Each structure stands twice: as structure tokens, then as C-alpha cells.
Amino acid sequence: MTLDRLDGSSWQERREEVETAVAQTARDLSRLAAERATRTAAVMRPDMTRYERFADRFPFAETADQLRAIMAVQGDLQSGHPMDRLIVGDVGYGKTEVALRAAAMAVFSGKQVALAAPTTVLVRQHLETFRRRFKGLGVNVAGLSRLSTTAERTAVKAGLADGSIDIVIGTSAIGGKGVAYADLGLVIIDEEQRFGVAEKKKLAALGTDHVLTLSATPIPRTLQAALVGLQQLTVIATPPDRRQPIRTTVEPFDEARVRAALLRERSRGGQSFVVVPRIEDIDPLADRLRRLVPELHTVLAHGKIPAAELDETMVRFADGEGDVLLATNIIEAGLDVPRANTMLVWRADMFGLSQLHQLRGRVGRGSRRGHILLLTDPEAQVAPRTLSRLKTLSAMDRLGAGFAISARDLDMRGAGDLLGEEQAGHAKLIGVDLYRHLLEKAIARARGEQADDWNPELNLGVEGRLPPEWVAEDDLRLTLYARLSRLLISQALKRSNVSLWTASARCPKMPAGC
């Protein structure tokens, strides 16, 4: 990208080009909003006796934000209009309970529910949770993923088609070929940042008007869509009881430091994660760990291990088998290991901001404080921008920082496409803040509302005056002020081709006698 000169016309031309495109986008958004306002959706009127029995099974007290999210979703499902709500909350903040309550509303209203998760491990975890909560309430919960056998897939597809299966939980396979629903009422997309745009559109278009999206760190495009009103947005920022912030440090790889961190975690009865960016990094680091901490049992997990074996390995580790899990970012979502309170991320500069925050959420899920070390290669030069990204995560180690990190990611990466391809380039061209300002102003105009504009005020912290120690005489100092004023006006008029005499005639109070 090239810089624009202040006295040139390139910036103004660029802004006018963007404003034209943004105005078209605003018209499209307004038309989309008008269409949505006229659309109707199934009103969820559940059997409240069964629903209350289900809600009473929640073993914890709802946090304030969690309860607010549950009520917002209930209101959407009972409104008679399509729901498209994004729930943002850190790992372990109770998004799953919001999804469970939404599913109960739909199922007890006679509708089917489809929940999509990005990994088979998370699918398995959700299956166990949903089956346990709905046990004895006459709700049939089934799974559908690559781990399902041919016979199981055939049976699940038949059950969804004839309505005998109420809730299906799976990977993107729940929207695959040959899957049909008798009466689908709600689609839930968990960990939306792990799905592609096309996948999410396909899942949202399965035949229902109600869509609930969950994420700890939504991708910039999703967050921007929520901020401009394409989706409803609810943030769960209240931490669970006894949850402590996860200590985050950025430092070069040091063998003594790594050994001390892993042994300290084992000494307090915990487990550790060591995460690498690529599968080819697994074996070299495994050899290094065996040399550094031979007394610890290290377990490996990565995408080249057969799916069934990988799933079992991660589940066994969660049950306490092994001291260290050396893995790729495959553990980013769905692995709940309450005893794991230490994580080391090798070559952290190769991960994205939201990825690192998701990984950080894997530790410190109990009452003990977690610690994550973001390790860089001491022999490699880390780009200043990348180092800034890592330090952003280190600085934002407070509870509930997921939304702030996503907003920071939005500022750094841009929003991407909302409705068309060109918008990503425009957002990158003029910056996210200005793009959002222009879009909000254009939407207001498209709706026929008054569009407020703003002009920046620059406070440079510099006094615009001639100090007495430069010019001691008051009369001379005033004369110099007048000459400077006349000179500035003259320069401005030259650019607009207006003569000084004409300007003087129009403005009799112009400084004279200089």
C-alpha cells in the first residue's frame, strides 16, 4: 500500500470510491433487513413442565451474563421471527448451557435440533453432555461424524428423516449428502471460527429459520457482521466462580525453563500440554522432551493418527493417562482436561491471535491458576508485528478477554467480506474504523435517517504561538501573527484558484496592513 500526500487528490479519490461502494452495500443491507422483518418463523412454545425439569438439572448457578444470554435466545425463539444470534464467551463461561436451553426449547416444542462441532472430540463431548441432560425426558440424541460406522450413519439418517431422532450432533456431516430432516427447528454452530464461510452458510440453510452461533473468538467477518446488525450479539463476560486469569508469558525457548515448568505441574498433580504448529515438528520436539524430562510420560496427538485412535488417545489423556500431551492445535476445541494447568506453545509466532486464545482456554479450567508459555525460536528473527500480536495476548490475560481479542483481531486483519468480494479490499484500504464509520453512515442514509458525521480534532500537545523569549516586543509579535495568518490564507486560496483581492472583498475582517 502506498501513502497519500496531504496536498494531493489520491486520498480523496480513494475515499469517494469507497463511499460509493459502501453506499451500495448499505442499500443491500437495508434491503436484507427489510426482507428479514417480513419473514416469519416457527414460534417455540415448549412444554414448560418438561423444560423446567430440564433446566433444574443444571448443577451450577447461572452467571448474570449467562442468564441474560439464555433469556435473549428464548425471546428470539418465541418472537415468531428468524433468529440469527451470536453468543461470544470465553472457554468454560457457559455457552454450552445456552445451547442446551435453546435445544430444549425447540425439542419440547416438537422440533428437531442439529448441532455442528468442528472436531470429533468435541462431538463426543457434546453427545455425552446432551444425553446426560436429556436422560429420562423422552429425547433421542444421536451422533453423526466420520467416526460413525456405515450402519450407524444409515440409522441416523433414517431417524432424522422420519422424526424419531430429536437432536443430532456431529461435524459438518450433519449437512452432508443424503441427510434430510422431518421438522428441523434449530441449527447450533459451535466454535464457528473453525468452520469456513461456505460451511456455515450450508449449515444455516438446512431448512430452519433459527440459527444460534457460539464462539470464544469469532472471526473478524462474523464479529463485524454482528456489530453492524446482521446478527444479534450477546457477550458472556462473567467468569465462573473460582476461575482465575491464566498467566501468559512470551519468551524464547529455554531448556531449563521448559523442564522446570513441566516438572512443577507434575509435582502439584497436574498435566501439561505442549503444542506445535506443524505435524513435522512433533517428532523432533518429542525427542527433545524425552531428553529434558525423561521421568514424564509424553503422549502424542496429531492429524495423521487414525481418527478412532486419536479420539481414544485424547480421551484417555483427559482421564489422567500421561503427564504431557504433545499435539498440534488439534486440541484447540473440545478437549476438557480439568487437571491440565500448564501449556507450552512452541513457535507461537506461527499461530493466529484467536488460535492462541482458544489454546489458552484449555488450561486453568479448575480452581488452580493456569500458565501458558508462548515460546519463540531463539535462533529465528520474529517480525515486530508478530511480536506485537503475541504481546497483545500476554497483556490481555484477564478473565473474559476473548471479545477484546476478537476486536483486536478485527482491527489488525480487517473484516473480510460481508456481502461481496470488494468490501474486504476497501476495509483494508482505508482501515477498519473508517470503513465501519462510513458503513454506519451509509446505512442510516439508506434507511432515511439523519446521518451524523464527525471531524477529528488533533491535539498535538504543541503550542501554536511565538514565545516572548523569541520576540520580546508585543507590537512586533502581533504583526508577525498577522503576516502568518495572511500567508496561510494566501496558500489556501492558491489551491482553490481564488484571488486574495476577491477573498478580501468577501471577508472585510481579513488581517490587513501587514
N, C-alpha and C positions, 0 to 999 in steps of 0.2 A: 504494500500500500504506500502511495506517495503522499507527502504532506502538501497542504494547500497554503498558498501565500495569503496573508491577511488582506493585501491590496488587490488580489486577483478575483476573477469571477468563477473559478472552478468549484469552490465550495458552494456558492450559491446555486450553481447549475446542478451540482450533485444533490443538494437538499431539495431543489424543486423536482428533480427526477424521483427522489424517494417519496416526497409528499404526494406526487401523482399516483405512484404505485400503492402507497398506504391508503389513499382515499378509496381506491378500488377495493382493497382488502376490507376496509371499513364497511363499504356497501355490501360486500359479500357476507361479512359477519352479521350485519344488521338483518339481511335477508334470512340468514340461517337462524338467527334468534327469533325472527317473526314466525318462521315455519315451526320452530320448536314450541312456540307459545300456543300454536293452534293444534299441536299434536296431543293426543290423549294416550294414556297408558293404563294398564290394569291397576286398580286400587286394591292394595293389600289390606284385607280385613281378617286377621288371623283369629283362630280360636284362642281367646285370651287366657283360658284356664290352662291349656297346654303351654302357651307361651310363657306364662308366669312360672309354671313348674320348671320350664327350661332355664329361664333367667335366674331362678333361685339356685341353680346348680353351680353358678359361677363362684369359685371358692374365695374370691377376694372382694374387697370393697372397690367399686368403680372410682377412678380418679375423676376430678371435676371435668377435665377435658375429654376423658373417655366417655363419660355420661353425656356430655354435650354432643359428641360425635354420634352416639347411639340415637339420641333424640332427633338429630338432624336427619339421619338416614331414615328413621321411622316416619318423620314428616314427609320426606321425599316419596317413600313407598305408598303413603296414604293420600298423596296430593292429587292423583289422577293425571299427572304429567310425567314425562320420562325423567328418570334420574340418571345423572352422569356426575357422580361425586368422587373427588379425590381426597383420600384420607392420608395425611402426612404425619408420621410419628416415628421416633427412633425405635430401634430394635428392642423388643421387650416392653414397649409402652402400652400395649393392649389393643393393637389394630386387629388382631385375630378375633378378639371378643366382639368387636364391632361387626366383623364379617359374620360371626356366629349368630348374633342377634338379627342381622339382616336376613340370613338364610332361614332362621326360624320364622320370621315374619312371612317370608314367601311360602315356605313349605306348609305352615299351618293355615295358609290361605289357599291351599290346593295347587300351588305352582311348583315347578321343578327349579333346581338351582345348579349352576355349573361354576366350579371354582378352578381357575387355571393358576398353576405354580410353575416356576421355571426349571426346577430340578426334581428328580425322582425322590431325593432325600426329603425335600420339603413336602412333596406329595404324600409320602409315607407318614410324615409327622402330622400333617393336616388330617389324614384319614383316621389316625389314632385319636386325635382330639375330637373330631366331629362324631365319630362312632361312640366315644365315651360320653359326650354331652347329650347325644340324642338317644342313648340306650333306653329302651323301655317306653319310648314315646311314639312308636309305630312309624319311624322314619327309616327308609332304606338308603344307606350311604354306600357308594361303590367307587372304585378307583379305576383310572384308565391312563396307562403310560406305556413306555417301551418295556417295562418290566412285566407287564401283563402278558399272560400266555394267550395263544390264539383262541382257546376255548373261553378264557375269561373275557377277552375283547368282544367275542361274539355274543356272550351272555349279557354284557353291559350294554352293548348297542341295542340288543333286543329289549332290554328293560327300559332304556331311555325312550325308545320308540313307542312302547305300549304303556308307559307311565308308571310301571311298577318300581322303578328306581327314582327316588325323590331328589337325591343330591349326588352329583358325580364330581370327583376331584381328580385332576390329572394335569399333565403337561399340555402343550398345545394340541395334543391328540384329541382333546375333548371337542375340538372344532374340525377334526380331520374328515377324510372321505368316508362316507357311509354312516356318519353319526347324525341321527335325527332325534328330535325331542318331541314328546307328545304335547307338553304345555310348559315351555321354559319361561320362567318369570323373572329370573335374576342371573346376571353374569358377574362374578367376582374375579378380578385380576390382581393377584398378589405379586409383590416385588416387580412392579411394572417396568422398572428401569432395566430389567433383564430380558424384556421382550422387545422385538423390533416393532417399528411403526405398523408395518403390514400385518404382523401377527395380531397386534392389539385391535386393529380395525376389523380383522376377521373374527376375532373373539367377540367384539362388541356387536357384531352384526349376525349373531347366531339365531336371531329371531325374537329377541326380547327388547323391551324399551328401557329396562332398568340395568344400569352398569355401575358397579362400585369398584374403584381402583385404590389399591393400597401401596404405599411406598415409604421407606425411611428417607430416601434421597431421590426424588423424582428427577428424571432427565430434564434438562433446560426447556425442551419443547413442551413437555407436559406441564411444568410449573408455569411457564409463560401462558399457556392456554387457560390455566386456572386463574391466573392473575388478571387476564383481560376479560374473564367472564364466560369462556367457552365451557368450563366445568365449574361446578360448585366446589368449594375448597373448605376443608376443615383440618385444623392443625391440632395434634395431641402433643402438648409440650409438658404436661405434668408428669414427673417421673414417678415410678412405683416406690412404695415405702422401702427404705434402707438402700436404695440404689445409689451408688457413689459414682462420681465422674471417673472416667478412665484416663489414667495418666498417660500422656503421649509425648514421646521424645524422638528427635531426629538426630542421628549420629552415624559416623562411618562404622563399618563392620569391625569389631574388635573381638578377638577370640576369647580373651579373658572376660570381657563384659558379657558375651553370649553365654559362656559356661556358667558364670555367676547367676545370671537371670534364670536359666533353666533349672539349675540346682536349687535355687531359692524357692521356686514354685513347687518343686517336688517335695522340698522339706516341709512345706506347710500343707501337704496332702493334696496338691492340685495338679493339673495337667497344663500343657503348653501347646500352642500352635506355632509352626514355622511355615511361612507362606512364601512361595517363589512365583515369579511372573510367567515362567515357561516350563513345560514338561522337561525339556533338556537340562534344566537347572536342578532337577530333583536328585539325580544320582551323584553328581559332584558334591552337592551340599550334604547328602546323606553320608557319604564317606567322611566328610569333614566333621559332621556331628558325632559319628561313631568314634572318631579320634579325640574330640573335645570332651564328650560326655559318655564314655563307654558304659557307665553304670545305668544309663537311662535306656528304656525300650522305645525305639522310634518306629512309628507306623507310617506307611506311605499311602497317599491318595491322589490320583490324577485321572485325567480323562481317557488314558489308554488302557486302564484297567477295565475288564468287562463290567458292564453296568450292575449286574447282580452282586458280583464280588465287591465292587466299590461301595455299593449301598450297605452291604453287611459289615465291611471294614469300618465305615464311618459310624454305624450304629453301635458296633462293639466298642469303639473308642468312647462314644458318648456314655456307654455303660461302665467305663472305667478301665478298659483293657488298653494299656500303653501309657507311656509318660509324655511322649511328644508325637503330634501328628504333623508330618511334613507333607505339605499339599500345595497345589496350585490354588487359585482363587475359586476353585470349585466349592469351597466351604463357605463362600460369601453369603449364601442364603440357606436357611432351613436347618442348620446343624445347631442343636441346643445342647451345650455341654456345661452344666452349672458349675462343675469343678474346674473349668478352664479359666484361668485368670491372667495368663501371660501369653503374649503373641509377639513374634519377631517376623517382620516383613523384609525379606531380602530384595535388594534393588527396588525399594519403594518408589523411586523416581519413574518406574515403568508402569505404575498404576495410576488410574484416574482418581480425582478427589472423592467422588461418590463411592468408588470401589473401596478406597481405604477406610472411609467412614463405615461402610457396610461390614468390612472385615473387623473393624474395631468393635462393632456391636456383638461379635462372637464371644468376647471375654468380659469378665466382670458382671455377669448376669445374676450372681447371687449377692450375698451381703458383703463379700470381700471386694476390695478395690482392685480393678484390673489395670494392667500395664501393657502398652504396646510400644515396641521399639521399631521405628522406621529406619531401616539400615540402608546406607548407600555404599557403593563400592569405593573404597579409599583410593583406588588406582584409576578411577574414572572421573572425568570432569562433569559435574552436574550443572546444567544450564541454570542461570539465575531465575528464570521464570518458573522452572520446575521446582527449584529450591523454595521459591516463594509459595508455591502450591502446598508443599509439604509443611512449611511453617504455618500456613493457614490452618491446617488440620491440627497442628500442635497447639496453636493459640485457641482454637475453638474446641477445647476439650471439656466444656461444661456439659451438664445434662441437657438433653433436648436440642443439641446443636445441629441436628440433621437438616432442618428447614433453612437455617442460616448458611450451611454449607452448600445446599442446593441453590440458594440465591447467589452465593459467591460463584458457583459453577456457571450459573446463568450469565453473570457479568463477564466471566472470563471466556466462555465458549460461544456465547450468543444463543439465541432462542431456537434457531433452526426453523424449519417450515411449519407454519400454522395451517395454511390452506394451499399454498403453492410453492414452487421451487424458488422464485425470485426473492422471497422475503428473507431467506437466510443470508443472501448476499447483501441485501440492504441493511439488515441488522448489524452485520459485520462491518459494513462500510462506514456507518455513521455512529456506531456504538449502541449498546442495548438501551441505555437510559433515554437518549434522544429518540430512538425508534419507538419505545413504549410511549413517550410523551406525544409524538406525532400520531401514533395509532389511537391513543385515547382521545385526542382532539378530533381526529377524523371520525371516530365512532360517534362522538357527541354530535357532530355536524350531520352525520348520516341519519341520526335519529331526530334531527330538527331541534336539538338542544343548543343552548349557548355554550360555545367552546371557549374556555378561559385559556389565555396564553400567558407566558411569563418571559421575562428578560432577565438574564443573570446579572447579579451585582458582584463586581470584582472588588475585593478588599485585599490589596497587595501589601498592606502594612507599611506603606511608604508615604511620607508626607509630600504633597504637591505644592511646595512653596519655596521661596528664596529666603533662607535663614538670615537674620540680621548680621551674623558674622561674615556673610558673603557680601551683602550690600547694607551698609550701616544707615544711609540716609533714607528716610521714609518716602520722600517725594520721588527719588530715583527708583526705589523699589516698586512703587506703584506704576511708574512709567514703563518699566520693564514688563510688569504683568500685562499692561495694556498692549504692548508690542507683541508679546507672546500670544495673546488672545487673537489679535488681528492676523498674525501669521497662521495660526491653526485654522481660522475661518477661511483664509485665502486658499490654503491647501485643500480644504474640503470642497470649496466651490470649484476649484480647478477640475476635480474629478467629475463634477456634475455639469461642467461647461456653463456655469452661471457667473456673470461678471461681478466684480466686487462693487462696482457702482450700482448695479441693479439690486444687489443684496443690501447695500446701504440704504437705498430708497425704500426697500421693503421693511427694513429694520432700522428706524431712525436712532435707536438706542445703541447701535453698534459703536464700540470704542473709537474715538476719533482723536486727532491731534497728536498721533504717535509718529 
